[in-house]
Amino acid sequence: MFGLIAKLFVWWKDATPGTFLTLRMRGAKQVGSDEYGNRYFEESGVTGPDGQGQKRRWVIYKGYADASRVPSDWHGWLHHTFDELPTDTPLARQAWEKDHHPNLTGTVHAYRPTGSLAVGDRRQSTTGDYQAWSPDEA
């Protein structure tokens, strides 16, 4: 019972009932998932005038909906850059690529440099090369 209530009101944790209804009505099928647990769907028919468009593709996030948690190969598939599924032809990981780190802005773990109002420290004194402007000196 609680799971049903959570599905109705906690939209940021999973897909809404409207999303599931849309997936069902369009005949979308799950085509894969990634290492974060996100699930990927593709509709059965094509959209657009006279059926000349492309198949719509969706992602349903596991947990909090954070678009930066979509890996680059799945992102390319979602945006029709790649036609093949990443499960069939995965992209080679580059040496410079790093693991995902969530955006911590707005959380207690956000970066706060010295002098930030959120830290509450006293700001560093300025050096001699700075002179504050005053309207009286104009």
Summary of the structure (lengths in Angstrom):
residues: 138
radius of gyration: 23.7
end to end distance: 70.4
largest distance: 71.4
contacts: 252
relative contact order: 0.10
helix: 24%
strand: 9%
